[in-house]
Amino acid sequence: AQGFGAKYNGKKLGSSGICSAFSFFPSKNLGSFGDAGCITTNNRQIAKILRVLRNHGQDGANKAVFLGYNSRLDSIQAAVLLSKLKHIDKFNAQRKKVAQKYNSVLTKLPMIETPYLPKNSSHVYGVYTIRVPKKRDQLLKFLTKAGVAARVYYPHLISKMKIFKAAKIIGNLENSKRACKEVLSLPIGPFLKSSQADYITKKICQFFK
């Protein structure tokens, strides 16, 4: 959803499987000026159904065949995305440079786990999320006080949310529970300066000393 331009097993995301979904929310690496997204598919029948669903379930004027949605991408958002699409490779490359700078320092700290990258794949770092098994919350507080906008984007399991209270849960979800307690996302983006990235890694090292 937020890896536009990345590759997995040598293939661009969105080109594997029957369907893929992308988010173009403003905070994503390819972002519009408001809510937007797209679905890619290599199946003509599914593509036809999706086009109907996005327009109130109609396959013609006032001819609803499904209970659909109002999910049409407006022309202004499309224009913004087309304009930014020309620069996406450059912006993704700049994100990678920031991630490499983070990695060069943080991989040396045994108390931090940096993002995993499978072989024959590429990351665009829509977010740069580390795992901190011990003192994650203390580190977040320390960085916030130092003016670093680190965030815990996913602090709760979906299974803990009210809407899924009656859902059947299989397994103890121990890995998911541990991840919620350990993940911490650091600032990243195509316009983050090298000096800012240096400041962030310096503060993290200072905390663990």
N, CA and C of each residue as an Amber inpcrd file, in Angstrom:
protein
   627
   0.8210000  -1.2090000   0.0000000   0.0000000   0.0000000   0.0000000
   0.8540000   1.2580000   0.0000000   2.0460000   1.1850000   0.5710000
   2.8780000   2.3910000   0.6660000   4.3040000   2.1360000   0.1900000
   4.4350000   1.2630000  -0.8160000   5.7650000   0.9400000  -1.3330000
   5.8680000   1.1880000  -2.8310000   5.2440000   2.2300000  -3.3260000
   5.2210000   2.4910000  -4.7650000   6.6420000   2.6370000  -5.3020000
   6.9870000   1.7860000  -6.2740000   8.3220000   1.8410000  -6.8750000
   9.2750000   0.7910000  -6.3430000   8.9010000   0.1010000  -5.2700000
   9.7690000  -0.9260000  -4.6980000   9.6830000  -2.2130000  -5.5090000
  10.6500000  -3.1120000  -5.2820000  10.6650000  -4.3990000  -5.9690000
  10.7340000  -5.5340000  -4.9510000  10.0920000  -6.6520000  -5.2950000
  10.1910000  -7.8670000  -4.4900000  10.4410000  -9.0280000  -5.4410000
  11.5060000  -9.7770000  -5.1730000  11.9060000 -10.8770000  -6.0560000
  12.0690000 -10.4140000  -7.5030000  12.6100000  -9.2090000  -7.6620000
  12.9130000  -8.6890000  -8.9900000  11.7390000  -8.0630000  -9.7210000
  10.5390000  -8.0920000  -9.1200000   9.3590000  -7.5240000  -9.7800000
   8.8740000  -6.2840000  -9.0360000   8.4450000  -5.2880000  -9.7950000
   7.8850000  -4.0850000  -9.1860000   6.6030000  -4.4420000  -8.4340000
   6.4300000  -3.8510000  -7.2600000   5.1990000  -4.0640000  -6.5090000
   4.0150000  -3.6030000  -7.3500000   2.9600000  -4.3980000  -7.3300000
   1.7970000  -4.0900000  -8.1460000   1.7140000  -4.9460000  -9.3870000
   2.7990000  -5.6790000  -9.6820000   2.8150000  -6.5150000 -10.8820000
   2.7360000  -8.0060000 -10.5580000   2.6430000  -8.3450000  -9.2880000
   2.5470000  -9.7520000  -8.8720000   1.1470000 -10.0410000  -8.3470000
   0.6930000 -11.2610000  -8.5130000  -0.6200000 -11.6210000  -8.0030000
  -1.7370000 -11.0890000  -8.8770000  -2.9640000 -11.3340000  -8.4530000
  -4.1290000 -10.9170000  -9.2350000  -4.4250000  -9.4320000  -9.0330000
  -4.3210000  -8.9790000  -7.7880000  -4.6120000  -7.5740000  -7.4770000
  -3.5890000  -7.0160000  -6.4950000  -3.3300000  -5.7320000  -6.6010000
  -2.5070000  -5.0220000  -5.6140000  -3.1610000  -3.6750000  -5.3400000
  -2.9710000  -3.1640000  -4.1390000  -3.5630000  -1.8800000  -3.7560000
  -2.4800000  -0.8960000  -3.3430000  -2.6070000   0.3370000  -3.7960000
  -1.6870000   1.4080000  -3.4210000  -2.4560000   2.5460000  -2.7600000
  -1.8290000   3.1350000  -1.7580000  -2.3780000   4.3350000  -1.1360000
  -1.6230000   5.5530000  -1.6470000  -2.3750000   6.5970000  -2.0140000
  -1.7700000   7.8640000  -2.4220000  -2.0810000   8.9670000  -1.4110000
  -2.2980000   8.5600000  -0.1570000  -2.4980000   9.5470000   0.9170000
  -1.2880000  10.4820000   0.9410000  -1.4660000  11.7570000   1.2940000
  -0.3670000  12.7300000   1.2180000   0.9420000  12.3170000   1.8920000
   0.8920000  11.4680000   2.9060000   2.1100000  11.0730000   3.6160000
   2.8810000   9.9600000   2.9190000   2.3090000   9.3540000   1.8750000
   2.9720000   8.2440000   1.1870000   4.0710000   8.7570000   0.2580000
   4.9160000   7.8390000  -0.2240000   6.0350000   8.2760000  -1.0660000
   5.5520000   8.8210000  -2.4100000   4.4010000   8.3650000  -2.8970000
   3.7100000   9.0080000  -4.0070000   2.3660000   9.4440000  -3.4670000
   2.2710000  10.7100000  -3.1030000   1.0860000  11.1930000  -2.4020000
   0.3480000  12.2810000  -3.1620000  -0.9720000  12.2780000  -3.0350000
  -1.7980000  13.3190000  -3.6360000  -1.9560000  14.4630000  -2.6380000
  -2.9080000  15.3760000  -2.8910000  -3.1970000  16.4640000  -1.9480000
  -4.3680000  16.1040000  -1.0300000  -4.8600000  14.8680000  -1.1530000
  -5.9740000  14.4070000  -0.3210000  -6.0440000  12.8970000  -0.3820000
  -7.1800000  12.3430000   0.0000000  -7.3410000  10.8900000  -0.0370000
  -7.3680000  10.3890000  -1.4800000  -6.5880000   9.3690000  -1.7520000
  -6.5550000   8.7690000  -3.0890000  -5.8730000   7.4120000  -3.0050000
  -6.0970000   6.5880000  -4.0180000  -5.4720000   5.2820000  -4.0700000
  -5.8110000   4.6060000  -5.3850000  -5.2390000   3.4350000  -5.6170000
  -5.5670000   2.7000000  -6.8320000  -5.3850000   1.2020000  -6.6050000
  -6.0210000   0.4350000  -7.4640000  -5.8560000  -1.0160000  -7.4780000
  -5.3300000  -1.4070000  -8.8490000  -4.2940000  -2.2290000  -8.8760000
  -3.7890000  -2.7510000 -10.1420000  -4.2020000  -4.2110000 -10.2670000
  -4.4790000  -4.6310000 -11.4830000  -4.8510000  -6.0250000 -11.7260000
  -4.5030000  -6.4120000 -13.1540000  -4.2570000  -7.7000000 -13.3630000
  -4.0040000  -8.2090000 -14.7110000  -5.1890000  -9.0390000 -15.2030000
  -6.3180000  -8.9120000 -14.5060000  -7.5100000  -9.6780000 -14.8270000
  -8.6010000  -8.7260000 -15.3430000  -9.0020000  -8.8810000 -16.5960000
  -9.9620000  -7.9610000 -17.2160000 -11.3250000  -7.9900000 -16.5310000
 -11.7670000  -9.1650000 -16.1080000 -13.0720000  -9.2740000 -15.4610000
 -13.0690000  -8.5390000 -14.1210000 -11.9890000  -8.7240000 -13.3560000
 -11.8830000  -8.0160000 -12.0710000 -11.7870000  -6.5130000 -12.3060000
 -11.0470000  -6.1050000 -13.3200000 -10.9230000  -4.6760000 -13.6400000
 -12.2900000  -4.0690000 -13.9490000 -13.1080000  -4.8120000 -14.6860000
 -14.4510000  -4.3370000 -15.0370000 -15.3070000  -4.1640000 -13.7820000
 -15.2330000  -5.1670000 -12.8830000 -16.0080000  -5.1000000 -11.6360000
 -15.5480000  -3.9290000 -10.7780000 -14.2360000  -3.7060000 -10.7050000
 -13.6990000  -2.6090000  -9.8970000 -14.1660000  -1.2520000 -10.4130000
 -14.2050000  -1.1010000 -11.7370000 -14.6600000   0.1680000 -12.3150000
 -16.1290000   0.4220000 -11.9770000 -16.9140000  -0.6540000 -11.9310000
 -18.3180000  -0.5280000 -11.5630000 -18.4570000  -0.1890000 -10.0780000
 -17.7060000  -0.8830000  -9.2320000 -17.7860000  -0.6670000  -7.7840000
 -17.3950000   0.7510000  -7.3830000 -16.4080000   1.3350000  -8.0580000
 -15.9420000   2.6740000  -7.6670000 -16.9690000   3.7510000  -7.9980000
 -17.9290000   3.4340000  -8.8610000 -18.9130000   4.4250000  -9.3010000
 -20.3180000   4.0080000  -8.8750000 -20.5030000   3.8560000  -7.5690000
 -21.8040000   3.5100000  -6.9790000 -22.3470000   2.1680000  -7.4510000
 -21.4810000   1.2990000  -7.9870000 -21.9430000   0.0030000  -8.4600000
 -22.6790000   0.0700000  -9.7830000 -22.5000000   1.1450000 -10.5280000
 -23.2220000   1.3470000 -11.7810000 -22.3800000   0.9420000 -12.9980000
 -22.9920000   0.2040000 -13.9190000 -22.3080000  -0.1030000 -15.1710000
 -22.8510000   0.7360000 -16.3180000 -23.5990000   1.7530000 -15.9590000
 -24.1560000   2.7060000 -16.9140000 -24.9050000   3.7550000 -16.1210000
 -25.3590000   4.8090000 -16.7840000 -26.0740000   5.8870000 -16.0930000
 -27.3090000   5.3510000 -15.3720000 -27.3210000   5.4970000 -14.0430000
 -28.4540000   5.0850000 -13.2140000 -28.7790000   3.5940000 -13.3360000
 -27.7500000   2.7870000 -13.5570000 -27.9310000   1.3420000 -13.6680000
 -27.0090000   0.6240000 -12.6790000 -27.4300000   0.5700000 -11.4180000
 -26.6290000  -0.0700000 -10.3850000 -26.7960000  -1.5790000 -10.4520000
 -25.6750000  -2.2820000 -10.5320000 -25.7060000  -3.7500000 -10.5410000
 -25.0730000  -4.3360000  -9.2820000 -24.3310000  -3.5030000  -8.5530000
 -23.7460000  -3.8900000  -7.2750000 -24.0140000  -2.7840000  -6.2600000
 -23.8950000  -3.1260000  -4.9830000 -23.8730000  -2.1090000  -3.9400000
 -22.4450000  -1.5780000  -3.9180000 -22.2280000  -0.4450000  -4.5530000
 -20.8660000   0.0480000  -4.7440000 -20.5070000   1.2140000  -3.8520000
 -19.5270000   1.9970000  -4.2970000 -18.9610000   3.0900000  -3.4960000
 -18.8050000   4.3350000  -4.3670000 -18.5250000   5.4340000  -3.7140000
 -18.0980000   6.6370000  -4.4440000 -16.5900000   6.7380000  -4.2570000
 -15.8560000   6.0000000  -5.0680000 -14.3990000   5.9150000  -4.9140000
 -13.6670000   6.4210000  -6.1520000 -14.2700000   7.3590000  -6.8380000
 -13.6490000   7.8850000  -8.0500000 -12.5120000   8.8460000  -7.6930000
 -11.4310000   8.7500000  -8.4230000 -10.3010000   9.6590000  -8.2240000
 -10.5950000  10.9460000  -8.9910000 -10.6850000  12.0730000  -8.2750000
 -11.0480000  13.3090000  -8.9810000  -9.8880000  13.8220000  -9.8330000
 -10.2030000  14.6670000 -10.7890000  -9.2350000  15.1140000 -11.7970000
  -8.0650000  15.8860000 -11.1900000  -8.3220000  16.6520000 -10.1390000
  -7.2400000  17.4300000  -9.5110000  -6.2160000  16.4970000  -8.8720000
  -6.7000000  15.4860000  -8.1390000  -5.7750000  14.5370000  -7.5150000
  -5.0110000  13.7560000  -8.5850000  -5.6850000  13.3930000  -9.6620000
  -5.0260000  12.6670000 -10.7520000  -3.9200000  13.5250000 -11.3660000
  -4.1890000  14.8170000 -11.5370000  -3.1940000  15.7210000 -12.1120000
  -1.9840000  15.8570000 -11.1960000  -2.2370000  15.9500000  -9.8880000
  -1.1450000  16.0420000  -8.9080000  -0.2760000  14.7910000  -8.9660000
  -0.9280000  13.6270000  -8.9840000  -0.1940000  12.3590000  -8.9950000
   0.6080000  12.1780000 -10.2870000   0.0320000  12.5430000 -11.4210000
   0.7460000  12.4280000 -12.6980000   1.9690000  13.3350000 -12.7230000
   1.8360000  14.5190000 -12.1310000   2.9540000  15.4540000 -12.0690000
   4.0770000  14.9220000 -11.1740000   3.7060000  14.3560000 -10.0290000
   4.6960000  13.8350000  -9.0810000   5.2900000  12.5080000  -9.5420000
   4.5360000  11.7760000 -10.3580000   5.0010000  10.4860000 -10.8540000
   6.3070000  10.6320000 -11.6450000   6.4790000  11.7650000 -12.3040000
   7.6880000  12.0160000 -13.0980000   8.9460000  12.0490000 -12.2250000
   8.7570000  12.3380000 -10.9480000   9.8890000  12.5040000 -10.0310000
  10.0190000  11.3710000  -9.0280000   9.1510000  10.3450000  -9.1230000
   9.0950000   9.3270000  -8.0720000  10.4080000   8.5610000  -7.9300000
  11.0870000   8.2500000  -9.0370000  12.3520000   7.5090000  -8.9460000
  13.4130000   8.3350000  -8.2100000  13.4390000   9.6220000  -8.4950000
  14.3860000  10.5240000  -7.8220000  14.0700000  10.6150000  -6.3330000
  12.7920000  10.7860000  -6.0050000  12.3940000  10.8960000  -4.6030000
  12.6670000   9.5990000  -3.8420000  12.3890000   8.4610000  -4.4880000
  12.6640000   7.1710000  -3.8410000  14.1560000   6.9800000  -3.6080000
  14.9750000   7.4240000  -4.5680000  16.4310000   7.3210000  -4.4220000
  16.9210000   8.1640000  -3.2470000  16.2940000   9.3190000  -3.0490000
  16.6860000  10.1830000  -1.9260000  16.2690000   9.5670000  -0.5920000
  15.1260000   8.8900000  -0.5900000  14.7110000   8.1760000   0.6150000
  15.7130000   7.0720000   0.9530000  16.1690000   6.3640000  -0.0830000
  17.1370000   5.2790000   0.1220000  18.4390000   5.8160000   0.7070000
  18.8620000   7.0070000   0.2750000  20.0940000   7.6060000   0.8020000
  19.9650000   7.8790000   2.3010000  18.8000000   8.3750000   2.7010000
  18.5660000   8.6270000   4.1300000  18.5940000   7.3090000   4.8930000
  17.9290000   6.2780000   4.3300000  17.8950000   4.9650000   4.9780000
  19.2970000   4.3770000   5.1040000  20.1110000   4.5460000   4.0650000
  21.4890000   4.0430000   4.1030000  22.2990000   4.7580000   5.1800000
  22.0400000   6.0330000   5.3530000  22.7340000   6.7910000   6.4050000
  22.3200000   6.2870000   7.7840000  21.0280000   6.0450000   7.9490000
  20.5470000   5.4580000   9.2020000  21.2010000   4.0910000   9.4310000
  21.1610000   3.2460000   8.3890000  21.6890000   1.8840000   8.5060000
  23.1640000   1.8690000   8.8800000  23.9290000   2.8020000   8.3120000
  25.3780000   2.8250000   8.5380000  25.7290000   2.9970000  10.0110000
  24.8240000   3.6210000  10.7530000  25.0610000   3.8450000  12.1880000
  24.2910000   2.8320000  13.0360000  23.0040000   2.6680000  12.7310000
  22.1310000   1.8810000  13.6030000  22.3990000   0.3880000  13.5610000
  22.9330000  -0.1160000  12.4440000  23.2570000  -1.5530000  12.3800000
  24.3820000  -1.9200000  13.3430000  25.1210000  -0.9340000  13.8310000
  26.2130000  -1.1700000  14.7660000  25.7270000  -1.2220000  16.2180000
  24.4640000  -0.8780000  16.4130000  23.8980000  -0.8890000  17.7660000
  23.1520000  -2.2030000  17.9890000  23.6250000  -3.0660000  18.8720000
  22.9880000  -4.3790000  19.0880000  21.5850000  -4.2920000  19.6610000
  21.2140000  -3.1500000  20.2200000  19.8930000  -3.0100000  20.8160000
  18.8340000  -2.5300000  19.8280000  19.2180000  -2.4220000  18.5390000
  18.2890000  -1.9700000  17.5010000  18.3120000  -2.9370000  16.3230000
  17.1400000  -3.2120000  15.7660000  17.0140000  -4.0210000  14.5460000
  16.5190000  -3.1180000  13.4290000  17.2940000  -2.9990000  12.3640000
  16.9430000  -2.1230000  11.2410000  16.0380000  -2.8640000  10.2520000
  15.4010000  -2.1500000   9.3180000  14.4730000  -2.7990000   8.3770000
  15.1250000  -3.9260000   7.5880000  14.3920000  -5.0140000   7.4360000
  14.8710000  -6.1900000   6.7060000  14.6280000  -6.0160000   5.2110000
  15.6200000  -6.3610000   4.4130000  15.4900000  -6.2800000   2.9590000
  15.8380000  -7.6280000   2.3420000  14.8430000  -8.3460000   1.7860000
  15.1180000  -9.6530000   1.1620000  16.0470000  -9.5000000  -0.0440000
  16.7200000 -10.5770000  -0.4040000  17.5900000 -10.5650000  -1.5750000
  16.7630000 -10.3470000  -2.8380000  17.3800000  -9.7370000  -3.8390000
  16.7360000  -9.4810000  -5.1350000  15.5090000  -8.5880000  -4.9840000
  15.5380000  -7.7140000  -3.9750000  14.4210000  -6.8020000  -3.7290000
  14.9520000  -5.4060000  -3.4460000  14.1020000  -4.4120000  -3.5680000
  14.4860000  -3.0320000  -3.2520000  13.4080000  -2.3880000  -2.4060000
  13.8320000  -1.5260000  -1.4970000  12.9490000  -0.8680000  -0.5460000
  12.8680000   0.6080000  -0.9350000  11.6900000   1.2200000  -0.8130000
  11.5830000   2.6580000  -1.0720000  11.3880000   3.4490000   0.2220000
  11.2800000   2.7420000   1.3440000  11.2260000   3.3780000   2.6630000
  10.1290000   4.4420000   2.7460000   8.8970000   3.9940000   2.4530000
   7.7610000   4.8700000   2.7240000   7.7580000   5.2550000   4.1930000
   8.1960000   4.3190000   5.0110000   8.5230000   4.5780000   6.4150000
   9.8450000   3.8760000   6.7090000  10.5770000   4.3770000   7.6770000
  11.8010000   3.7020000   8.1250000  11.5450000   3.2910000   9.5620000
  11.2500000   2.0050000   9.7440000  10.8460000   1.5070000  11.0590000
  11.8760000   0.5540000  11.6320000  12.3540000   0.8950000  12.8110000
  13.2930000   0.0420000  13.5230000  12.5390000  -0.7170000  14.6160000
  13.1890000  -1.7580000  15.1510000  12.6400000  -2.4610000  16.2940000
  13.5770000  -2.2520000  17.4740000  13.0050000  -1.8810000  18.6050000
  13.7750000  -1.6210000  19.8230000  13.2120000  -2.5210000  20.9280000
  13.8080000  -3.7150000  21.1090000  13.2750000  -4.6820000  22.0830000
  13.2090000  -4.1640000  23.5080000  14.1470000  -3.2820000  23.8620000
  14.1590000  -2.7470000  25.2230000  14.1870000  -1.2180000  25.1870000
  13.3910000  -0.6110000  26.0420000  13.3560000   0.8370000  26.2240000
  12.8500000   1.6020000  24.9940000  11.9350000   0.9870000  24.2250000
  11.3810000   1.6770000  23.0680000  10.6720000   2.9730000  23.4690000
   9.8120000   2.8950000  24.4670000   9.0310000   4.0580000  24.8700000
   9.9230000   5.1570000  25.4510000  10.9610000   4.7440000  26.1690000
  11.9080000   5.7320000  26.7130000  12.6820000   6.4240000  25.5870000
  13.0460000   5.6470000  24.5730000  13.7490000   6.2350000  23.4260000
  12.8450000   7.2160000  22.6950000  11.5780000   6.8480000  22.5020000
  10.6280000   7.7430000  21.8410000  10.4990000   9.0590000  22.5970000
  10.3900000   8.9660000  23.9160000  10.2700000  10.1690000  24.7480000
  11.5260000  11.0280000  24.6390000  12.6880000  10.3760000  24.6420000
  13.9680000  11.0790000  24.5350000  14.0810000  11.8110000  23.1930000
  13.7140000  11.1270000  22.1100000  13.8030000  11.7250000  20.7730000
  12.8100000  12.8770000  20.6130000  11.6110000  12.7000000  21.1520000
  10.6000000  13.7630000  21.0780000  11.0920000  15.0230000  21.7800000
  11.7080000  14.8280000  22.9370000  12.2520000  15.9610000  23.7010000
  13.3760000  16.6420000  22.9330000  14.0920000  15.8480000  22.0990000
  15.2010000  16.3930000  21.3140000  14.7290000  17.0050000  19.9850000
  13.4050000  17.0240000  19.7660000  12.8600000  17.6380000  18.5580000
  12.7830000  16.7080000  17.3640000  12.9240000  15.3970000  17.6050000
  12.8590000  14.4060000  16.5210000  11.4440000  13.8270000  16.4730000
  10.8130000  13.9200000  15.3020000   9.4160000  13.4810000  15.1470000
   9.3220000  11.9860000  14.8760000   9.8290000  11.1760000  15.8110000
   9.6870000   9.7220000  15.7160000   8.2550000   9.3570000  16.1000000
   7.7580000   8.2420000  15.5660000   6.3670000   7.8590000  15.8090000
   6.2210000   6.3410000  15.9630000   5.2240000   5.9490000  16.7550000
   4.7930000   4.5500000  16.7970000   3.4750000   4.5240000  16.0320000
   3.5270000   4.1010000  14.7770000   2.3430000   4.1790000  13.9270000
   1.3140000   3.0910000  14.2250000   1.7700000   1.9420000  14.6930000
   0.8400000   0.8270000  14.9150000   0.9910000   0.2960000  16.3350000
   0.4200000   1.0050000  17.3280000   0.6100000   0.6260000  18.7320000
  -0.3180000  -0.4810000  19.2180000  -1.3690000  -0.8160000  18.4310000
  -2.3440000  -1.8000000  18.8990000  -2.6110000  -2.8560000  17.8220000
  -2.8870000  -4.0650000  18.2650000  -3.2820000  -5.1270000  17.3460000
  -4.7010000  -4.8630000  16.8320000  -4.9430000  -5.2260000  15.5790000
  -6.2900000  -5.1030000  15.0290000  -7.2740000  -5.9350000  15.8580000
  -6.8050000  -7.0810000  16.3330000  -7.6830000  -7.9740000  17.1040000
  -8.1460000  -7.3440000  18.4180000  -7.4700000  -6.2700000  18.8540000
  -7.8480000  -5.5960000  20.0960000  -8.8700000  -4.4890000  19.8560000
  -9.1390000  -4.1910000  18.5970000 -10.0700000  -3.1150000  18.2790000
 -11.5100000  -3.5930000  18.4210000 -12.3770000  -2.6910000  18.8040000
 -13.7600000  -3.0170000  19.1460000 -14.4860000  -3.7800000  18.0370000
 -14.2730000  -3.3730000  16.7810000 -15.0050000  -3.9800000  15.6690000
 -14.6980000  -5.4730000  15.5140000 -13.5090000  -5.8910000  15.9840000
 -13.1190000  -7.2990000  15.8450000 -13.2210000  -8.0780000  17.1580000
 -13.9370000  -7.5210000  18.1120000 -14.0300000  -8.1430000  19.4280000
 -14.5860000  -9.5640000  19.3550000 -15.5260000  -9.7870000  18.4410000
 -16.1590000 -11.1080000  18.3240000 -15.4610000 -12.0050000  17.3020000
 -14.3830000 -11.5230000  16.7060000 -13.6950000 -12.3050000  15.6710000
 -12.9680000 -13.5050000  16.2720000 -12.8550000 -14.5480000  15.4920000
 -12.1290000 -15.7380000  15.9350000 -10.6400000 -15.5120000  15.7280000
  -9.8660000 -15.6500000  16.7880000  -8.4190000 -15.4610000  16.7240000
  -7.7350000 -16.8200000  16.7770000  -6.8940000 -17.0930000  15.7960000
  -6.1670000 -18.3600000  15.7500000  -4.7220000 -18.1190000  16.1620000
  -4.2750000 -18.8060000  17.1950000  -2.9100000 -18.6190000  17.6770000
  -2.8310000 -17.5230000  18.7200000  -1.6590000 -17.3770000  19.3220000
  -1.5040000 -16.3900000  20.3940000  -0.9790000 -15.0430000  19.9110000
  -0.6560000 -14.9190000  18.6300000  -0.2030000 -13.6620000  18.0220000
   1.0170000 -13.0690000  18.7260000   1.8670000 -13.9260000  19.2780000
   2.9910000 -13.4320000  20.0780000   3.9360000 -12.5370000  19.2740000
   4.1720000 -12.8540000  18.0010000   5.0630000 -12.0180000  17.1910000
   4.4690000 -10.6370000  16.9440000   3.1610000 -10.5910000  16.6840000
   2.4790000  -9.3150000  16.4630000   2.4780000  -8.4670000  17.7360000
   2.2260000  -9.1130000  18.8610000   2.2180000  -8.4010000  20.1390000
   3.5970000  -7.8150000  20.4400000   4.6300000  -8.6090000  20.1440000
   5.9970000  -8.1360000  20.3970000   6.3380000  -6.9630000  19.4740000
   5.9080000  -7.0640000  18.2140000   6.1830000  -5.9870000  17.2520000
   5.5400000  -4.6780000  17.7040000   4.3100000  -4.7380000  18.2030000
   3.6150000  -3.5270000  18.6660000   4.3820000  -2.8200000  19.7860000
   5.0970000  -3.6240000  20.5830000   5.8410000  -3.0480000  21.7100000
   7.2370000  -2.5700000  21.3200000   7.6860000  -2.9480000  20.0990000
   9.0740000  -2.6650000  19.7140000   9.2370000  -1.6800000  18.5600000
   8.2280000  -1.5500000  17.6810000   8.4120000  -0.7410000  16.4730000
   8.4890000   0.7530000  16.7720000   9.3500000   1.4200000  16.0160000
   9.5080000   2.8690000  16.1270000   9.9400000   3.4040000  14.7620000
   9.1660000   4.3300000  14.2180000   9.4620000   4.8890000  12.8940000
  10.1880000   6.2210000  13.0260000  11.3030000   6.3340000  12.2990000
  12.1050000   7.5560000  12.3140000  11.7280000   8.4460000  11.1290000
  11.9520000   9.7400000  11.2350000  11.6320000  10.6370000  10.1160000
  12.3780000  10.2300000   8.8460000  11.6800000  10.2470000   7.7220000
  12.3190000   9.9500000   6.4420000  11.5190000  10.6220000   5.3340000
  12.2080000  11.0040000   4.2920000  11.5450000  11.6420000   3.1640000
  12.5860000  12.1660000   2.1970000  12.1690000  12.5100000   0.9810000
  13.1270000  12.9640000  -0.0340000  13.7670000  14.3040000   0.2880000
  13.1880000  15.0450000   1.2240000  13.7090000  16.3740000   1.5310000
  14.3630000  16.4540000   2.9170000  14.5360000  15.2810000   3.5520000
  15.2320000  15.2610000   4.8380000  16.7220000  15.4740000   4.5810000
  17.3040000  16.4700000   5.2090000  18.7100000  16.7960000   4.9810000
  19.6360000  15.7770000   5.6400000  20.8170000  15.6500000   5.0590000
  21.8170000  14.7330000   5.6000000  22.1710000  15.1110000   7.0320000
  22.2560000  16.3950000   7.3000000  22.5850000  16.8680000   8.6540000
  21.4900000  16.5040000   9.6480000  20.2410000  16.4820000   9.1900000
  19.1350000  16.1010000  10.0680000  19.1910000  14.6070000  10.4030000
  19.5040000  13.7990000   9.3920000  19.6500000  12.3570000   9.6280000
  20.8070000  12.0890000  10.5900000  21.8990000  12.8280000  10.4320000
  23.0460000  12.6940000  11.3330000  22.6620000  13.0480000  12.7650000
  21.8740000  14.0930000  12.9090000  21.4320000  14.5280000  14.2380000
  20.5970000  13.4300000  14.9060000  19.7160000  12.8100000  14.1160000
  18.8340000  11.7580000  14.6520000  19.6390000  10.5540000  15.1220000
  20.5720000  10.0870000  14.2920000  21.3840000   8.9250000  14.6890000
  22.2800000   9.2740000  15.8880000  22.7530000  10.5140000  15.9260000
  23.5820000  10.9600000  17.0510000  22.7860000  10.8980000  18.3520000
  21.5410000  11.3260000  18.3040000  20.6940000  11.3190000  19.4960000
  20.3770000   9.8910000  19.9450000  20.1610000   8.9760000  18.9740000
  19.8890000   7.5840000  19.3210000  21.0970000   6.9580000  20.0100000
  22.2780000   7.2250000  19.4500000  23.5120000   6.7080000  20.0600000
  23.7180000   7.2840000  21.4560000  23.3880000   8.5600000  21.5870000
  23.5270000   9.2360000  22.8830000  22.6000000   8.6000000  23.9110000
  21.3960000   8.2390000  23.5080000  20.4320000   7.6020000  24.4170000
  20.9670000   6.2620000  24.9230000  21.5170000   5.4530000  24.0410000
  21.9580000   4.1160000  24.4310000  23.3030000   4.1200000  25.1560000
  24.0150000   5.2220000  25.1300000  25.2360000   5.3220000  25.9290000
  24.8920000   5.4830000  27.4050000
